[in-house]
Amino acid sequence: MACYAIGDIQGCYEEFRQLLSLIQFNPDRDKVYLVGDLVNRGPKSLEVLRYVKQHESSIEFVLGNHDLHLLACWAGVTKPKGLDTLDSVFNAPDLDELMHWLRQQPLLLHYEQFVITHAGINPAVPFDILQDIACFCSEKLAGEDYAAWLEHMYGNTPAKWSPTLVEPELFRFGVNSLTRMRMLNGTELDLKFKAEPVFAPINLKPWFADEGATVKKAVFGHWSALGLIVTDKIVALDTGCIWGGQLTAICLDTGALFQVPAFAASSLMLE
């Protein structure tokens, strides 16, 4: 048995299947964790969802911001954006089945010493509390009132955790920390800066700048401008396949890296 983590797929189904072939993935033997953003911007989001659902006993994943956007569009909370490529999903006969399955997925997973989320681990929140927040958010998304909670997720405040946050604020803060976070301004989330950290204002630091702040090794995606980074504390796996980069996998047991190039460079703007 081998265990792998794979970066943001975003509808790049052909590259995903090629990468699974490269790592010689055997669903009867191996385990794969996906760091979220299975869908959107790429051409085959529907195929990605169907394949992962078909192999859910051996492929687990956390929700990313694009996955949540898909759910919000389906639930009627928001409308698709101009750069979205989700029509095939919305027109699929198994749309509702896929969406109800998708909203049952977690925002945080564990594998041995690794913690897997889409955006990372907010070091300004005690880790046990962050885990509780992730569970709280997942429970709300999986519950009957999921549409109301999806509506609560929009907005950039509160930027900082407090034990006095009411439930809608806690939900929004949790979703933002786990699926949108890149930079911190002290202990507060900054959700606007998306480029390489070297270009950030002096008051902003990547959430992982103080690597001692993470209690476990964080495996995440979400930040294509960051690229591939593997240290003792973090594994950043979004290598921008949708932008013409690569789709990347790491064997969590050995540290071995695997990549396949994007089939066609995208001219889409980062968002």
Protein Blocks (a to p, Z undefined) as FASTA:
>chain_A
ZZdddddfklpamlmmmmmmmnopafklpccddebjjbghiablmlmmmmmmmmmmmpcc
dddfklmmmmmmmnomaccdfkbcfklmmmpmklmmmmmmmmmpcfbdcehjbccdfkbc
cfkbcfklmmmmmmmmmmmmmmmklmmmmmmmgcjbdfbdcfkbcfklmmmmmmmmmmmg
mbdehjaccfkbmcdfklpcfkbccfklpmmlpmbdcddehilmnopaddfkbccfbgol
mnopacddddfknopacddddfbdcfbdcZZ
